[in-house]
């Protein structure tokens, strides 16, 4: 009898653990709109960090493609922002990166000239030859989430590439340098070298940068929060 009870208990624990693995992290309970700006940024970054070394991207039973835009979609869904569900209702078309960028363009802010904030998004173009024509005409091919910005302007971002979720760096002041004079890596190699690549093909993150985007509105310059309508929110 005791043996049967012990086996039953182990089976229950196994099912609980299996259930947790299957359904993945759940969205936060606290409402996004009720958070301070810093808290929003911190939560996006921490959620992105939690996916480092993950083998899949699942939130509340919903599985995302295991790629760069899937990571962003999963992190934002954890915070109540359903980018891909909202894009479907809004008839936004394109690849995953383009869909996120269009969504941010409508309901957030796209920018290039100012330093990014934690939790902002970073978009890249020409990180691979999408149409295989040998030309640098492949816009919006990659996306990541800004984790931090060093005093020298080096941006650390979390993203998902072919080998999994991890960290890369980018410095827009020196976009064509892999290391600075002190030997610090300031731009990661974001595009793989191919024999078919043309001369002067860019490979470093800084030379492939497109723009930044944010769904976190700073109080002083915020547009109306009503822009995030019901099509993009979880209730």
C-alpha positions in Angstrom: 0.0 0.0 0.0 2.8 2.4 0.9 4.6 1.5 -2.2 1.5 2.2 -4.3 1.1 5.6 -2.6 4.7 6.5 -3.1 4.5 5.6 -6.8 1.3 7.6 -7.1 3.0 10.6 -5.5 5.9 10.3 -7.9 3.5 10.1 -10.8 1.7 13.3 -9.7 5.0 15.2 -9.4 6.1 14.0 -12.8 2.8 15.1 -14.4 3.1 18.5 -12.7 6.6 19.0 -14.0 5.6 17.8 -17.5 2.7 20.2 -17.5 5.0 23.1 -16.5 7.4 22.2 -19.4 4.6 21.8 -21.9 2.7 25.0 -21.2 5.7 27.2 -20.6 5.8 30.6 -18.7 2.5 32.3 -18.3 1.8 36.0 -18.8 2.3 38.4 -15.9 -0.7 39.1 -13.8 0.1 42.8 -13.4 -1.5 44.9 -16.1 1.1 46.5 -18.5 -0.6 49.9 -18.6 -0.4 50.2 -14.8 3.4 49.8 -14.6 6.0 52.6 -14.5 8.2 53.0 -17.5 11.3 51.5 -15.8 9.3 48.5 -14.6 8.0 47.8 -18.1 11.6 48.0 -19.5 13.0 45.8 -16.8 10.3 43.2 -17.2 10.8 42.9 -21.0 14.6 42.4 -20.5 14.1 39.8 -17.7 11.6 37.9 -19.8 14.1 37.9 -22.7 16.8 36.7 -20.4 14.6 33.9 -19.2 14.5 32.5 -22.7 18.3 32.2 -23.0 19.3 28.5 -23.5 15.6 27.7 -24.0 14.8 25.0 -26.6 11.4 26.3 -27.5 9.3 29.5 -27.2 6.0 28.9 -25.5 3.9 31.2 -23.4 0.7 30.1 -21.8 0.4 27.1 -24.1 1.0 29.0 -27.3 4.1 28.0 -29.2 6.0 30.6 -31.3 8.4 29.8 -34.2 11.9 29.3 -32.8 13.4 32.3 -34.6 14.2 35.9 -33.9 10.7 37.3 -34.3 9.2 34.3 -32.4 11.4 35.3 -29.4 10.1 38.9 -29.5 6.5 37.8 -29.9 6.8 35.4 -26.9 8.4 38.1 -24.7 5.7 40.7 -25.6 2.9 38.2 -25.2 4.2 37.6 -21.6 3.5 41.2 -21.1 0.0 41.2 -22.6 0.9 42.5 -26.1 -0.1 40.1 -28.8 1.8 41.3 -31.8 1.0 38.5 -34.1 -2.6 38.1 -33.1 -3.1 41.9 -33.4 -1.3 41.9 -36.8 -3.6 39.3 -38.1 -6.7 41.3 -37.1 -5.1 44.5 -38.5 -4.2 42.7 -41.7 -0.5 43.5 -41.4 1.4 41.3 -43.8 5.0 40.2 -44.3 7.7 38.1 -42.6 7.8 38.0 -38.8 10.3 40.9 -38.5 8.3 43.1 -40.9 5.1 42.3 -39.0 6.7 43.4 -35.6 8.1 46.5 -37.2 4.8 47.5 -38.7 3.1 46.9 -35.4 5.6 49.1 -33.6 5.3 51.7 -36.2 1.5 51.9 -35.6 1.4 51.6 -31.9 4.8 52.6 -30.7 7.8 54.6 -32.0 10.5 53.8 -34.5 13.7 55.8 -34.3 17.4 55.8 -35.2 19.1 58.9 -33.9 18.9 58.5 -30.1 20.4 55.7 -27.9 18.0 52.8 -27.2 16.5 52.1 -23.9 16.4 48.7 -22.2 13.6 46.5 -23.6 13.5 48.4 -26.9 13.6 46.5 -30.1 16.5 46.5 -32.6 15.9 45.8 -36.3 18.5 44.7 -38.9 18.5 44.2 -42.7 20.7 42.1 -45.0 21.7 39.6 -42.3 21.3 37.0 -45.0 20.5 36.8 -48.7 16.8 36.1 -48.4 16.0 36.0 -52.1 19.4 34.5 -53.1 20.1 37.1 -55.8 23.5 38.1 -54.4 22.4 41.7 -53.8 22.1 43.7 -50.6 18.4 44.3 -51.0 17.0 42.2 -48.1 15.4 44.5 -45.7 14.1 43.6 -42.2 15.7 40.2 -41.8 16.5 40.1 -38.1 15.3 41.5 -34.8 16.5 41.5 -31.2 15.7 43.1 -27.7 18.1 45.6 -26.2 19.4 44.4 -22.8 21.8 47.2 -21.9 23.9 50.0 -23.3 27.5 50.5 -22.1 29.1 53.9 -21.5 31.0 53.6 -24.8 27.7 53.2 -26.7 28.0 49.4 -27.1 24.5 47.9 -27.2 24.0 44.4 -25.9 20.9 42.7 -27.3 19.2 39.4 -26.8 18.1 37.6 -30.0 17.5 34.2 -31.4 19.8 32.8 -34.2 20.2 29.4 -35.7 22.1 28.1 -32.6 19.6 29.5 -30.0 18.8 32.5 -27.9 21.8 34.5 -26.7 23.6 37.8 -26.6 25.3 39.9 -29.3 26.7 43.4 -29.3 26.6 46.4 -31.6 28.2 49.8 -31.6 26.9 52.4 -34.1 29.8 54.8 -33.5 32.1 52.2 -34.9 29.9 50.0 -37.1 32.7 48.4 -39.1 34.9 47.5 -36.1 34.7 44.1 -34.5 36.9 45.1 -31.6 38.0 48.5 -30.1 41.6 49.5 -29.3 41.3 47.8 -25.9 40.3 44.5 -27.5 36.7 44.6 -26.4 34.2 43.2 -28.9 31.9 46.0 -29.9 30.2 44.5 -32.9 29.3 40.9 -33.3 29.3 39.1 -36.6 25.7 38.9 -37.5 25.9 37.7 -41.1 27.6 34.5 -42.1 30.3 34.7 -44.8 29.5 32.9 -48.0 31.7 32.2 -51.0 29.1 33.8 -53.2 29.1 37.1 -51.2 30.1 40.2 -53.2 33.0 42.5 -52.3 32.1 44.9 -49.4 29.3 42.7 -48.1 28.7 43.8 -44.4 28.9 41.2 -41.7 29.0 43.1 -38.4 25.9 44.1 -36.4 26.6 47.8 -36.6 26.8 47.8 -40.4 23.5 45.8 -40.7 21.5 48.0 -38.4 18.2 49.3 -39.6 16.5 51.1 -36.7 15.2 50.8 -33.2 11.6 50.6 -32.0 9.8 50.8 -28.7 6.3 50.0 -27.3 7.3 51.6 -24.0 6.2 55.2 -24.0 8.2 57.7 -22.0 5.8 59.9 -20.1 7.1 63.2 -21.5 6.8 62.2 -25.1 4.2 59.5 -25.0 1.5 59.2 -27.5 -2.0 58.3 -26.3 -2.0 54.8 -24.8 -5.3 54.3 -26.5 -3.4 53.4 -29.6 -2.9 50.0 -28.2 -6.4 48.9 -29.0 -8.2 45.7 -28.3 -6.8 44.0 -31.3 -3.4 43.9 -29.7 -4.2 43.4 -26.1 -5.0 40.4 -23.9 -8.0 40.9 -21.6 
